[in-house]
Amino acid sequence: MFANHSAPALLVKLGGAHLPPVALSVSSRYQVCVDAGVSAAAGFFDDLAAVGLHDHIACSVSVFTKAVRAGLAKDGDSSQERVQACIDAFAAGYLGRIHQELRLFHGEDAGRGQAASADPSPLQSIKIH
């Protein structure tokens, strides 16, 4: 299900925004999970007036976890460590997307939080192996 990559997963630049991509401390082997989290967070913004963030993330993580467990079981790998790594990568993508939106809302410039930054953001401190 996952290629074995040592490069970091990326939180991609928002379309039209001036925020750079952010390299996460998540292996690129979990990029699909990060991307799923980003997509789920985009869904939250689409339903912003209808649902609270805490409810949306709880529901999103639950649905994602069920899908991951089914997919991994189909591949013969249902280890709790792998499931947890996928959930952690999903959360990094989800919360990273929320973080990007907050940075835009507060008018943060493009120079902060880049992958090569000397002052890493909280996202860059997440380590998933």
Backbone atoms as SQL, in Angstrom:
CREATE TABLE atoms (id INTEGER PRIMARY KEY, chain TEXT, resi INTEGER, resn TEXT, atom TEXT, x REAL, y REAL, z REAL);
INSERT INTO atoms VALUES
  (1, 'A', 1, 'MET', 'N', 0.827, -1.198, 0.000),
  (2, 'A', 1, 'MET', 'CA', 0.000, 0.000, 0.000),
  (3, 'A', 1, 'MET', 'C', 0.867, 1.256, 0.000),
  (4, 'A', 2, 'PHE', 'N', 2.018, 1.224, 0.659),
  (5, 'A', 2, 'PHE', 'CA', 2.869, 2.398, 0.768),
  (6, 'A', 2, 'PHE', 'C', 4.252, 2.087, 0.227),
  (7, 'A', 3, 'ALA', 'N', 4.783, 2.995, -0.566),
  (8, 'A', 3, 'ALA', 'CA', 6.174, 2.870, -0.997),
  (9, 'A', 3, 'ALA', 'C', 7.061, 3.238, 0.192),
  (10, 'A', 4, 'ASN', 'N', 8.270, 2.745, 0.223),
  (11, 'A', 4, 'ASN', 'CA', 9.181, 3.031, 1.330),
  (12, 'A', 4, 'ASN', 'C', 10.042, 4.238, 0.965),
  (13, 'A', 5, 'HIS', 'N', 9.686, 5.407, 1.472),
  (14, 'A', 5, 'HIS', 'CA', 10.401, 6.644, 1.168),
  (15, 'A', 5, 'HIS', 'C', 10.900, 7.280, 2.457),
  (16, 'A', 6, 'SER', 'N', 12.095, 7.856, 2.408),
  (17, 'A', 6, 'SER', 'CA', 12.618, 8.546, 3.581),
  (18, 'A', 6, 'SER', 'C', 12.442, 10.056, 3.475),
  (19, 'A', 7, 'ALA', 'N', 12.033, 10.555, 2.316),
  (20, 'A', 7, 'ALA', 'CA', 11.791, 11.991, 2.143),
  (21, 'A', 7, 'ALA', 'C', 10.554, 12.385, 2.956),
  (22, 'A', 8, 'PRO', 'N', 10.463, 13.666, 3.332),
  (23, 'A', 8, 'PRO', 'CA', 9.301, 14.095, 4.115),
  (24, 'A', 8, 'PRO', 'C', 8.050, 14.257, 3.248),
  (25, 'A', 9, 'ALA', 'N', 6.913, 14.044, 3.867),
  (26, 'A', 9, 'ALA', 'CA', 5.638, 14.352, 3.220),
  (27, 'A', 9, 'ALA', 'C', 5.505, 15.869, 3.169),
  (28, 'A', 10, 'LEU', 'N', 4.743, 16.361, 2.202),
  (29, 'A', 10, 'LEU', 'CA', 4.588, 17.800, 2.039),
  (30, 'A', 10, 'LEU', 'C', 3.150, 18.240, 2.238),
  (31, 'A', 11, 'LEU', 'N', 3.019, 19.362, 2.899),
  (32, 'A', 11, 'LEU', 'CA', 1.750, 20.056, 2.977),
  (33, 'A', 11, 'LEU', 'C', 1.819, 21.070, 1.848),
  (34, 'A', 12, 'VAL', 'N', 1.074, 20.827, 0.784),
  (35, 'A', 12, 'VAL', 'CA', 1.226, 21.619, -0.429),
  (36, 'A', 12, 'VAL', 'C', 0.746, 23.050, -0.254),
  (37, 'A', 13, 'LYS', 'N', 1.260, 23.893, -1.110),
  (38, 'A', 13, 'LYS', 'CA', 0.886, 25.310, -1.126),
  (39, 'A', 13, 'LYS', 'C', -0.588, 25.431, -1.508),
  (40, 'A', 14, 'LEU', 'N', -1.281, 26.316, -0.845),
  (41, 'A', 14, 'LEU', 'CA', -2.670, 26.578, -1.195),
  (42, 'A', 14, 'LEU', 'C', -2.732, 27.279, -2.545),
  (43, 'A', 15, 'GLY', 'N', -3.690, 26.907, -3.357),
  (44, 'A', 15, 'GLY', 'CA', -3.846, 27.541, -4.661),
  (45, 'A', 15, 'GLY', 'C', -4.092, 29.030, -4.521),
  (46, 'A', 16, 'GLY', 'N', -3.258, 29.822, -5.166),
  (47, 'A', 16, 'GLY', 'CA', -3.415, 31.266, -5.144),
  (48, 'A', 16, 'GLY', 'C', -2.868, 31.942, -3.901),
  (49, 'A', 17, 'ALA', 'N', -2.532, 31.157, -2.889),
  (50, 'A', 17, 'ALA', 'CA', -2.021, 31.744, -1.654),
  (51, 'A', 17, 'ALA', 'C', -0.514, 31.936, -1.757),
  (52, 'A', 18, 'HIS', 'N', 0.013, 32.771, -0.917),
  (53, 'A', 18, 'HIS', 'CA', 1.443, 33.056, -0.937),
  (54, 'A', 18, 'HIS', 'C', 2.186, 32.324, 0.176),
  (55, 'A', 19, 'LEU', 'N', 1.634, 31.215, 0.607),
  (56, 'A', 19, 'LEU', 'CA', 2.303, 30.400, 1.608),
  (57, 'A', 19, 'LEU', 'C', 3.036, 29.263, 0.906),
  (58, 'A', 20, 'PRO', 'N', 4.273, 29.022, 1.267),
  (59, 'A', 20, 'PRO', 'CA', 5.047, 27.958, 0.622),
  (60, 'A', 20, 'PRO', 'C', 4.609, 26.584, 1.115),
  (61, 'A', 21, 'PRO', 'N', 4.974, 25.534, 0.378),
  (62, 'A', 21, 'PRO', 'CA', 4.734, 24.184, 0.894),
  (63, 'A', 21, 'PRO', 'C', 5.530, 23.994, 2.188),
  (64, 'A', 22, 'VAL', 'N', 5.044, 23.148, 3.056),
  (65, 'A', 22, 'VAL', 'CA', 5.712, 22.872, 4.321),
  (66, 'A', 22, 'VAL', 'C', 6.113, 21.402, 4.335),
  (67, 'A', 23, 'ALA', 'N', 7.381, 21.141, 4.599),
  (68, 'A', 23, 'ALA', 'CA', 7.845, 19.764, 4.755),
  (69, 'A', 23, 'ALA', 'C', 7.490, 19.311, 6.162),
  (70, 'A', 24, 'LEU', 'N', 6.758, 18.227, 6.269),
  (71, 'A', 24, 'LEU', 'CA', 6.356, 17.696, 7.566),
  (72, 'A', 24, 'LEU', 'C', 7.355, 16.648, 8.027),
  (73, 'A', 25, 'SER', 'N', 7.386, 16.412, 9.302),
  (74, 'A', 25, 'SER', 'CA', 8.222, 15.335, 9.837),
  (75, 'A', 25, 'SER', 'C', 7.438, 14.033, 9.782),
  (76, 'A', 26, 'VAL', 'N', 6.895, 13.790, 8.608),
  (77, 'A', 26, 'VAL', 'CA', 6.133, 12.589, 8.303),
  (78, 'A', 26, 'VAL', 'C', 6.760, 12.013, 7.049),
  (79, 'A', 27, 'SER', 'N', 7.020, 10.724, 7.050),
  (80, 'A', 27, 'SER', 'CA', 7.616, 10.096, 5.879),
  (81, 'A', 27, 'SER', 'C', 6.709, 10.243, 4.664),
  (82, 'A', 28, 'SER', 'N', 7.318, 10.455, 3.510),
  (83, 'A', 28, 'SER', 'CA', 6.535, 10.580, 2.276),
  (84, 'A', 28, 'SER', 'C', 5.788, 9.287, 1.953),
  (85, 'A', 29, 'ARG', 'N', 6.116, 8.194, 2.606),
  (86, 'A', 29, 'ARG', 'CA', 5.352, 6.965, 2.389),
  (87, 'A', 29, 'ARG', 'C', 3.916, 7.135, 2.854),
  (88, 'A', 30, 'TYR', 'N', 3.675, 8.134, 3.711),
  (89, 'A', 30, 'TYR', 'CA', 2.331, 8.423, 4.203),
  (90, 'A', 30, 'TYR', 'C', 1.712, 9.659, 3.547),
  (91, 'A', 31, 'GLN', 'N', 2.267, 10.097, 2.426),
  (92, 'A', 31, 'GLN', 'CA', 1.765, 11.298, 1.741),
  (93, 'A', 31, 'GLN', 'C', 0.274, 11.161, 1.420),
  (94, 'A', 32, 'VAL', 'N', -0.159, 9.990, 1.026),
  (95, 'A', 32, 'VAL', 'CA', -1.579, 9.794, 0.702),
  (96, 'A', 32, 'VAL', 'C', -2.453, 10.064, 1.935),
  (97, 'A', 33, 'CYS', 'N', -1.966, 9.720, 3.114),
  (98, 'A', 33, 'CYS', 'CA', -2.709, 9.976, 4.356),
  (99, 'A', 33, 'CYS', 'C', -2.727, 11.472, 4.682),
  (100, 'A', 34, 'VAL', 'N', -1.588, 12.132, 4.475),
  (101, 'A', 34, 'VAL', 'CA', -1.511, 13.585, 4.660),
  (102, 'A', 34, 'VAL', 'C', -2.504, 14.264, 3.718),
  (103, 'A', 35, 'ASP', 'N', -2.502, 13.842, 2.454),
  (104, 'A', 35, 'ASP', 'CA', -3.402, 14.431, 1.462),
  (105, 'A', 35, 'ASP', 'C', -4.870, 14.200, 1.819),
  (106, 'A', 36, 'ALA', 'N', -5.175, 13.038, 2.379),
  (107, 'A', 36, 'ALA', 'CA', -6.545, 12.759, 2.816),
  (108, 'A', 36, 'ALA', 'C', -6.948, 13.712, 3.944),
  (109, 'A', 37, 'GLY', 'N', -6.023, 13.994, 4.849),
  (110, 'A', 37, 'GLY', 'CA', -6.297, 14.942, 5.928),
  (111, 'A', 37, 'GLY', 'C', -6.521, 16.347, 5.403),
  (112, 'A', 38, 'VAL', 'N', -5.716, 16.743, 4.422),
  (113, 'A', 38, 'VAL', 'CA', -5.884, 18.061, 3.798),
  (114, 'A', 38, 'VAL', 'C', -7.264, 18.153, 3.139),
  (115, 'A', 39, 'SER', 'N', -7.663, 17.098, 2.444),
  (116, 'A', 39, 'SER', 'CA', -8.977, 17.084, 1.785),
  (117, 'A', 39, 'SER', 'C', -10.116, 17.145, 2.793),
  (118, 'A', 40, 'ALA', 'N', -9.958, 16.423, 3.895),
  (119, 'A', 40, 'ALA', 'CA', -10.988, 16.451, 4.943),
  (120, 'A', 40, 'ALA', 'C', -11.113, 17.845, 5.544),
  (121, 'A', 41, 'ALA', 'N', -9.988, 18.516, 5.765),
  (122, 'A', 41, 'ALA', 'CA', -10.018, 19.880, 6.309),
  (123, 'A', 41, 'ALA', 'C', -10.681, 20.834, 5.320),
  (124, 'A', 42, 'ALA', 'N', -10.438, 20.631, 4.032),
  (125, 'A', 42, 'ALA', 'CA', -11.102, 21.468, 3.019),
  (126, 'A', 42, 'ALA', 'C', -12.617, 21.284, 3.118),
  (127, 'A', 43, 'GLY', 'N', -13.043, 20.061, 3.410),
  (128, 'A', 43, 'GLY', 'CA', -14.466, 19.804, 3.616),
  (129, 'A', 43, 'GLY', 'C', -15.015, 20.556, 4.811),
  (130, 'A', 44, 'PHE', 'N', -14.199, 20.684, 5.859),
  (131, 'A', 44, 'PHE', 'CA', -14.621, 21.464, 7.024),
  (132, 'A', 44, 'PHE', 'C', -14.885, 22.908, 6.620),
  (133, 'A', 45, 'PHE', 'N', -13.981, 23.493, 5.833),
  (134, 'A', 45, 'PHE', 'CA', -14.173, 24.879, 5.418),
  (135, 'A', 45, 'PHE', 'C', -15.406, 25.046, 4.544),
  (136, 'A', 46, 'ASP', 'N', -15.747, 24.013, 3.782),
  (137, 'A', 46, 'ASP', 'CA', -16.966, 24.064, 2.967),
  (138, 'A', 46, 'ASP', 'C', -18.215, 24.048, 3.838),
  (139, 'A', 47, 'ASP', 'N', -18.149, 23.404, 5.016),
  (140, 'A', 47, 'ASP', 'CA', -19.288, 23.269, 5.926),
  (141, 'A', 47, 'ASP', 'C', -19.121, 24.094, 7.193),
  (142, 'A', 48, 'LEU', 'N', -18.312, 25.125, 7.141),
  (143, 'A', 48, 'LEU', 'CA', -17.939, 25.908, 8.317),
  (144, 'A', 48, 'LEU', 'C', -19.132, 26.344, 9.166),
  (145, 'A', 49, 'ALA', 'N', -20.219, 26.765, 8.536),
  (146, 'A', 49, 'ALA', 'CA', -21.367, 27.252, 9.291),
  (147, 'A', 49, 'ALA', 'C', -22.223, 26.116, 9.855),
  (148, 'A', 50, 'ALA', 'N', -22.035, 24.903, 9.347),
  (149, 'A', 50, 'ALA', 'CA', -22.917, 23.804, 9.726),
  (150, 'A', 50, 'ALA', 'C', -22.358, 22.888, 10.813),
  (151, 'A', 51, 'VAL', 'N', -21.045, 22.894, 11.017),
  (152, 'A', 51, 'VAL', 'CA', -20.458, 21.922, 11.939),
  (153, 'A', 51, 'VAL', 'C', -19.265, 22.540, 12.662),
  (154, 'A', 52, 'GLY', 'N', -19.079, 22.139, 13.920),
  (155, 'A', 52, 'GLY', 'CA', -17.941, 22.614, 14.691),
  (156, 'A', 52, 'GLY', 'C', -16.683, 21.839, 14.322),
  (157, 'A', 53, 'LEU', 'N', -15.548, 22.452, 14.531),
  (158, 'A', 53, 'LEU', 'CA', -14.276, 21.825, 14.189),
  (159, 'A', 53, 'LEU', 'C', -14.068, 20.517, 14.953),
  (160, 'A', 54, 'HIS', 'N', -14.357, 20.522, 16.252),
  (161, 'A', 54, 'HIS', 'CA', -14.135, 19.305, 17.042),
  (162, 'A', 54, 'HIS', 'C', -14.991, 18.140, 16.553),
  (163, 'A', 55, 'ASP', 'N', -16.228, 18.416, 16.134),
  (164, 'A', 55, 'ASP', 'CA', -17.083, 17.356, 15.594),
  (165, 'A', 55, 'ASP', 'C', -16.578, 16.889, 14.229),
  (166, 'A', 56, 'HIS', 'N', -16.159, 17.835, 13.405),
  (167, 'A', 56, 'HIS', 'CA', -15.710, 17.484, 12.060),
  (168, 'A', 56, 'HIS', 'C', -14.453, 16.634, 12.094),
  (169, 'A', 57, 'ILE', 'N', -13.478, 17.023, 12.890),
  (170, 'A', 57, 'ILE', 'CA', -12.248, 16.234, 12.921),
  (171, 'A', 57, 'ILE', 'C', -12.500, 14.854, 13.535),
  (172, 'A', 58, 'ALA', 'N', -13.331, 14.770, 14.546),
  (173, 'A', 58, 'ALA', 'CA', -13.630, 13.467, 15.149),
  (174, 'A', 58, 'ALA', 'C', -14.288, 12.542, 14.130),
  (175, 'A', 59, 'CYS', 'N', -15.253, 13.045, 13.398),
  (176, 'A', 59, 'CYS', 'CA', -15.934, 12.246, 12.374),
  (177, 'A', 59, 'CYS', 'C', -14.964, 11.882, 11.251),
  (178, 'A', 60, 'SER', 'N', -14.160, 12.843, 10.817),
  (179, 'A', 60, 'SER', 'CA', -13.203, 12.602, 9.733),
  (180, 'A', 60, 'SER', 'C', -12.183, 11.536, 10.113),
  (181, 'A', 61, 'VAL', 'N', -11.653, 11.616, 11.320),
  (182, 'A', 61, 'VAL', 'CA', -10.674, 10.626, 11.775),
  (183, 'A', 61, 'VAL', 'C', -11.327, 9.249, 11.868),
  (184, 'A', 62, 'SER', 'N', -12.555, 9.189, 12.346),
  (185, 'A', 62, 'SER', 'CA', -13.255, 7.917, 12.464),
  (186, 'A', 62, 'SER', 'C', -13.453, 7.258, 11.096),
  (187, 'A', 63, 'VAL', 'N', -13.929, 8.018, 10.135),
  (188, 'A', 63, 'VAL', 'CA', -14.142, 7.482, 8.786),
  (189, 'A', 63, 'VAL', 'C', -12.811, 7.071, 8.161),
  (190, 'A', 64, 'PHE', 'N', -11.793, 7.916, 8.313),
  (191, 'A', 64, 'PHE', 'CA', -10.476, 7.606, 7.765),
  (192, 'A', 64, 'PHE', 'C', -9.915, 6.328, 8.392),
  (193, 'A', 65, 'THR', 'N', -10.035, 6.197, 9.701),
  (194, 'A', 65, 'THR', 'CA', -9.503, 5.026, 10.404),
  (195, 'A', 65, 'THR', 'C', -10.163, 3.743, 9.908),
  (196, 'A', 66, 'LYS', 'N', -11.468, 3.772, 9.724),
  (197, 'A', 66, 'LYS', 'CA', -12.170, 2.586, 9.205),
  (198, 'A', 66, 'LYS', 'C', -11.665, 2.220, 7.814),
  (199, 'A', 67, 'ALA', 'N', -11.477, 3.221, 6.973),
  (200, 'A', 67, 'ALA', 'CA', -10.990, 2.973, 5.613),
  (201, 'A', 67, 'ALA', 'C', -9.566, 2.424, 5.627),
  (202, 'A', 68, 'VAL', 'N', -8.714, 2.984, 6.469),
  (203, 'A', 68, 'VAL', 'CA', -7.322, 2.513, 6.562),
  (204, 'A', 68, 'VAL', 'C', -7.277, 1.077, 7.063),
  (205, 'A', 69, 'ARG', 'N', -8.031, 0.776, 8.099),
  (206, 'A', 69, 'ARG', 'CA', -8.034, -0.597, 8.632),
  (207, 'A', 69, 'ARG', 'C', -8.504, -1.589, 7.579),
  (208, 'A', 70, 'ALA', 'N', -9.526, -1.232, 6.827),
  (209, 'A', 70, 'ALA', 'CA', -10.015, -2.124, 5.764),
  (210, 'A', 70, 'ALA', 'C', -8.965, -2.284, 4.670),
  (211, 'A', 71, 'GLY', 'N', -8.332, -1.188, 4.267),
  (212, 'A', 71, 'GLY', 'CA', -7.309, -1.249, 3.223),
  (213, 'A', 71, 'GLY', 'C', -6.084, -2.034, 3.644),
  (214, 'A', 72, 'LEU', 'N', -5.636, -1.810, 4.872),
  (215, 'A', 72, 'LEU', 'CA', -4.464, -2.533, 5.361),
  (216, 'A', 72, 'LEU', 'C', -4.774, -4.018, 5.553),
  (217, 'A', 73, 'ALA', 'N', -5.966, -4.339, 6.041),
  (218, 'A', 73, 'ALA', 'CA', -6.350, -5.737, 6.218),
  (219, 'A', 73, 'ALA', 'C', -6.387, -6.445, 4.864),
  (220, 'A', 74, 'LYS', 'N', -6.857, -5.747, 3.856),
  (221, 'A', 74, 'LYS', 'CA', -6.899, -6.309, 2.507),
  (222, 'A', 74, 'LYS', 'C', -5.488, -6.609, 2.003),
  (223, 'A', 75, 'ASP', 'N', -4.522, -5.783, 2.400),
  (224, 'A', 75, 'ASP', 'CA', -3.119, -5.980, 2.015),
  (225, 'A', 75, 'ASP', 'C', -2.380, -6.925, 2.971),
  (226, 'A', 76, 'GLY', 'N', -3.085, -7.428, 3.983),
  (227, 'A', 76, 'GLY', 'CA', -2.465, -8.349, 4.931),
  (228, 'A', 76, 'GLY', 'C', -1.629, -7.676, 6.007),
  (229, 'A', 77, 'ASP', 'N', -1.784, -6.382, 6.185),
  (230, 'A', 77, 'ASP', 'CA', -1.031, -5.650, 7.207),
  (231, 'A', 77, 'ASP', 'C', -2.011, -4.859, 8.057),
  (232, 'A', 78, 'SER', 'N', -2.335, -5.385, 9.204),
  (233, 'A', 78, 'SER', 'CA', -3.278, -4.676, 10.074),
  (234, 'A', 78, 'SER', 'C', -2.642, -4.322, 11.411),
  (235, 'A', 79, 'SER', 'N', -1.316, -4.125, 11.406),
  (236, 'A', 79, 'SER', 'CA', -0.631, -3.803, 12.654),
  (237, 'A', 79, 'SER', 'C', -1.108, -2.460, 13.197),
  (238, 'A', 80, 'GLN', 'N', -1.237, -2.391, 14.505),
  (239, 'A', 80, 'GLN', 'CA', -1.692, -1.157, 15.144),
  (240, 'A', 80, 'GLN', 'C', -0.702, -0.021, 14.907),
  (241, 'A', 81, 'GLU', 'N', 0.579, -0.336, 14.839),
  (242, 'A', 81, 'GLU', 'CA', 1.583, 0.704, 14.576),
  (243, 'A', 81, 'GLU', 'C', 1.362, 1.360, 13.219),
  (244, 'A', 82, 'ARG', 'N', 1.084, 0.567, 12.194),
  (245, 'A', 82, 'ARG', 'CA', 0.852, 1.119, 10.852),
  (246, 'A', 82, 'ARG', 'C', -0.434, 1.939, 10.818),
  (247, 'A', 83, 'VAL', 'N', -1.480, 1.420, 11.452),
  (248, 'A', 83, 'VAL', 'CA', -2.744, 2.161, 11.518),
  (249, 'A', 83, 'VAL', 'C', -2.518, 3.506, 12.202),
  (250, 'A', 84, 'GLN', 'N', -1.796, 3.500, 13.332),
  (251, 'A', 84, 'GLN', 'CA', -1.558, 4.740, 14.069),
  (252, 'A', 84, 'GLN', 'C', -0.711, 5.718, 13.253),
  (253, 'A', 85, 'ALA', 'N', 0.279, 5.216, 12.535),
  (254, 'A', 85, 'ALA', 'CA', 1.099, 6.092, 11.692),
  (255, 'A', 85, 'ALA', 'C', 0.248, 6.755, 10.618),
  (256, 'A', 86, 'CYS', 'N', -0.699, 6.015, 10.059),
  (257, 'A', 86, 'CYS', 'CA', -1.601, 6.578, 9.052),
  (258, 'A', 86, 'CYS', 'C', -2.504, 7.652, 9.664),
  (259, 'A', 87, 'ILE', 'N', -3.035, 7.365, 10.846),
  (260, 'A', 87, 'ILE', 'CA', -3.894, 8.341, 11.533),
  (261, 'A', 87, 'ILE', 'C', -3.101, 9.595, 11.875),
  (262, 'A', 88, 'ASP', 'N', -1.874, 9.433, 12.348),
  (263, 'A', 88, 'ASP', 'CA', -1.036, 10.581, 12.684),
  (264, 'A', 88, 'ASP', 'C', -0.735, 11.423, 11.448),
  (265, 'A', 89, 'ALA', 'N', -0.472, 10.770, 10.328),
  (266, 'A', 89, 'ALA', 'CA', -0.212, 11.500, 9.081),
  (267, 'A', 89, 'ALA', 'C', -1.472, 12.232, 8.614),
  (268, 'A', 90, 'PHE', 'N', -2.624, 11.591, 8.750),
  (269, 'A', 90, 'PHE', 'CA', -3.900, 12.223, 8.415),
  (270, 'A', 90, 'PHE', 'C', -4.102, 13.483, 9.264),
  (271, 'A', 91, 'ALA', 'N', -3.844, 13.341, 10.573),
  (272, 'A', 91, 'ALA', 'CA', -4.002, 14.482, 11.481),
  (273, 'A', 91, 'ALA', 'C', -3.030, 15.608, 11.131),
  (274, 'A', 92, 'ALA', 'N', -1.799, 15.255, 10.746),
  (275, 'A', 92, 'ALA', 'CA', -0.827, 16.278, 10.349),
  (276, 'A', 92, 'ALA', 'C', -1.325, 17.044, 9.126),
  (277, 'A', 93, 'GLY', 'N', -1.915, 16.340, 8.168),
  (278, 'A', 93, 'GLY', 'CA', -2.470, 17.001, 6.990),
  (279, 'A', 93, 'GLY', 'C', -3.672, 17.863, 7.328),
  (280, 'A', 94, 'TYR', 'N', -4.573, 17.330, 8.140),
  (281, 'A', 94, 'TYR', 'CA', -5.790, 18.055, 8.529),
  (282, 'A', 94, 'TYR', 'C', -5.429, 19.329, 9.292),
  (283, 'A', 95, 'LEU', 'N', -4.644, 19.162, 10.342),
  (284, 'A', 95, 'LEU', 'CA', -4.291, 20.309, 11.173),
  (285, 'A', 95, 'LEU', 'C', -3.349, 21.263, 10.443),
  (286, 'A', 96, 'GLY', 'N', -2.512, 20.722, 9.580),
  (287, 'A', 96, 'GLY', 'CA', -1.646, 21.578, 8.770),
  (288, 'A', 96, 'GLY', 'C', -2.450, 22.483, 7.858),
  (289, 'A', 97, 'ARG', 'N', -3.522, 21.945, 7.279),
  (290, 'A', 97, 'ARG', 'CA', -4.380, 22.757, 6.405),
  (291, 'A', 97, 'ARG', 'C', -5.088, 23.842, 7.211),
  (292, 'A', 98, 'ILE', 'N', -5.551, 23.491, 8.402),
  (293, 'A', 98, 'ILE', 'CA', -6.174, 24.489, 9.290),
  (294, 'A', 98, 'ILE', 'C', -5.147, 25.562, 9.640),
  (295, 'A', 99, 'HIS', 'N', -3.915, 25.132, 9.932),
  (296, 'A', 99, 'HIS', 'CA', -2.834, 26.056, 10.270),
  (297, 'A', 99, 'HIS', 'C', -2.563, 27.014, 9.105),
  (298, 'A', 100, 'GLN', 'N', -2.541, 26.494, 7.889),
  (299, 'A', 100, 'GLN', 'CA', -2.340, 27.357, 6.718),
  (300, 'A', 100, 'GLN', 'C', -3.425, 28.429, 6.653),
  (301, 'A', 101, 'GLU', 'N', -4.649, 28.020, 6.874),
  (302, 'A', 101, 'GLU', 'CA', -5.768, 28.967, 6.799),
  (303, 'A', 101, 'GLU', 'C', -5.641, 30.039, 7.888),
  (304, 'A', 102, 'LEU', 'N', -5.236, 29.636, 9.074),
  (305, 'A', 102, 'LEU', 'CA', -5.044, 30.606, 10.153),
  (306, 'A', 102, 'LEU', 'C', -3.930, 31.589, 9.815),
  (307, 'A', 103, 'ARG', 'N', -2.863, 31.088, 9.203),
  (308, 'A', 103, 'ARG', 'CA', -1.769, 31.968, 8.798),
  (309, 'A', 103, 'ARG', 'C', -2.258, 32.980, 7.765),
  (310, 'A', 104, 'LEU', 'N', -3.070, 32.537, 6.833),
  (311, 'A', 104, 'LEU', 'CA', -3.623, 33.465, 5.838),
  (312, 'A', 104, 'LEU', 'C', -4.528, 34.494, 6.507),
  (313, 'A', 105, 'PHE', 'N', -5.371, 34.020, 7.421),
  (314, 'A', 105, 'PHE', 'CA', -6.299, 34.892, 8.125),
  (315, 'A', 105, 'PHE', 'C', -5.563, 35.978, 8.898),
  (316, 'A', 106, 'HIS', 'N', -4.440, 35.620, 9.484),
  (317, 'A', 106, 'HIS', 'CA', -3.652, 36.571, 10.265),
  (318, 'A', 106, 'HIS', 'C', -2.632, 37.317, 9.429),
  (319, 'A', 107, 'GLY', 'N', -2.644, 37.096, 8.125),
  (320, 'A', 107, 'GLY', 'CA', -1.770, 37.843, 7.232),
  (321, 'A', 107, 'GLY', 'C', -0.305, 37.512, 7.355),
  (322, 'A', 108, 'GLU', 'N', 0.010, 36.286, 7.752),
  (323, 'A', 108, 'GLU', 'CA', 1.416, 35.906, 7.888),
  (324, 'A', 108, 'GLU', 'C', 2.083, 35.900, 6.521),
  (325, 'A', 109, 'ASP', 'N', 3.310, 36.387, 6.483),
  (326, 'A', 109, 'ASP', 'CA', 4.034, 36.462, 5.212),
  (327, 'A', 109, 'ASP', 'C', 4.583, 35.103, 4.805),
  (328, 'A', 110, 'ALA', 'N', 4.967, 34.995, 3.553),
  (329, 'A', 110, 'ALA', 'CA', 5.438, 33.737, 2.976),
  (330, 'A', 110, 'ALA', 'C', 6.794, 33.322, 3.512),
  (331, 'A', 111, 'GLY', 'N', 7.534, 34.196, 4.145),
  (332, 'A', 111, 'GLY', 'CA', 8.888, 33.879, 4.575),
  (333, 'A', 111, 'GLY', 'C', 8.974, 33.003, 5.802),
  (334, 'A', 112, 'ARG', 'N', 7.889, 32.850, 6.544),
  (335, 'A', 112, 'ARG', 'CA', 7.936, 32.059, 7.773),
  (336, 'A', 112, 'ARG', 'C', 7.348, 30.678, 7.547),
  (337, 'A', 113, 'GLY', 'N', 7.891, 29.703, 8.253),
  (338, 'A', 113, 'GLY', 'CA', 7.342, 28.358, 8.229),
  (339, 'A', 113, 'GLY', 'C', 7.728, 27.538, 7.017),
  (340, 'A', 114, 'GLN', 'N', 8.688, 27.994, 6.227),
  (341, 'A', 114, 'GLN', 'CA', 9.117, 27.229, 5.070),
  (342, 'A', 114, 'GLN', 'C', 9.860, 25.987, 5.511),
  (343, 'A', 115, 'ALA', 'N', 9.977, 25.042, 4.597),
  (344, 'A', 115, 'ALA', 'CA', 10.630, 23.773, 4.918),
  (345, 'A', 115, 'ALA', 'C', 12.062, 23.987, 5.388),
  (346, 'A', 116, 'ALA', 'N', 12.734, 25.010, 4.880),
  (347, 'A', 116, 'ALA', 'CA', 14.129, 25.246, 5.240),
  (348, 'A', 116, 'ALA', 'C', 14.281, 26.221, 6.400),
  (349, 'A', 117, 'SER', 'N', 13.199, 26.563, 7.059),
  (350, 'A', 117, 'SER', 'CA', 13.229, 27.543, 8.134),
  (351, 'A', 117, 'SER', 'C', 14.098, 27.087, 9.306),
  (352, 'A', 118, 'ALA', 'N', 14.822, 28.037, 9.901),
  (353, 'A', 118, 'ALA', 'CA', 15.641, 27.733, 11.078),
  (354, 'A', 118, 'ALA', 'C', 14.767, 27.638, 12.324),
  (355, 'A', 119, 'ASP', 'N', 13.567, 28.207, 12.274),
  (356, 'A', 119, 'ASP', 'CA', 12.649, 28.181, 13.394),
  (357, 'A', 119, 'ASP', 'C', 11.455, 27.327, 12.992),
  (358, 'A', 120, 'PRO', 'N', 11.514, 26.006, 13.202),
  (359, 'A', 120, 'PRO', 'CA', 10.464, 25.131, 12.696),
  (360, 'A', 120, 'PRO', 'C', 9.114, 25.398, 13.345),
  (361, 'A', 121, 'SER', 'N', 8.080, 25.233, 12.547),
  (362, 'A', 121, 'SER', 'CA', 6.716, 25.378, 13.053),
  (363, 'A', 121, 'SER', 'C', 6.359, 24.138, 13.852),
  (364, 'A', 122, 'PRO', 'N', 5.249, 24.176, 14.609),
  (365, 'A', 122, 'PRO', 'CA', 4.827, 22.987, 15.342),
  (366, 'A', 122, 'PRO', 'C', 4.632, 21.779, 14.428),
  (367, 'A', 123, 'LEU', 'N', 4.228, 22.015, 13.184),
  (368, 'A', 123, 'LEU', 'CA', 4.040, 20.901, 12.257),
  (369, 'A', 123, 'LEU', 'C', 5.349, 20.173, 12.021),
  (370, 'A', 124, 'GLN', 'N', 6.436, 20.906, 11.991),
  (371, 'A', 124, 'GLN', 'CA', 7.721, 20.295, 11.690),
  (372, 'A', 124, 'GLN', 'C', 8.248, 19.493, 12.870),
  (373, 'A', 125, 'SER', 'N', 7.594, 19.578, 14.029),
  (374, 'A', 125, 'SER', 'CA', 8.064, 18.811, 15.173),
  (375, 'A', 125, 'SER', 'C', 7.358, 17.457, 15.276),
  (376, 'A', 126, 'ILE', 'N', 6.371, 17.202, 14.426),
  (377, 'A', 126, 'ILE', 'CA', 5.664, 15.934, 14.444),
  (378, 'A', 126, 'ILE', 'C', 6.538, 14.883, 13.775),
  (379, 'A', 127, 'LYS', 'N', 6.813, 13.803, 14.489),
  (380, 'A', 127, 'LYS', 'CA', 7.660, 12.745, 13.930),
  (381, 'A', 127, 'LYS', 'C', 6.852, 11.465, 13.812),
  (382, 'A', 128, 'ILE', 'N', 6.717, 10.983, 12.591),
  (383, 'A', 128, 'ILE', 'CA', 5.999, 9.743, 12.334),
  (384, 'A', 128, 'ILE', 'C', 6.916, 8.849, 11.529),
  (385, 'A', 129, 'HIS', 'N', 7.118, 7.656, 11.965),
  (386, 'A', 129, 'HIS', 'CA', 8.032, 6.726, 11.278),
  (387, 'A', 129, 'HIS', 'C', 7.275, 5.568, 10.683);
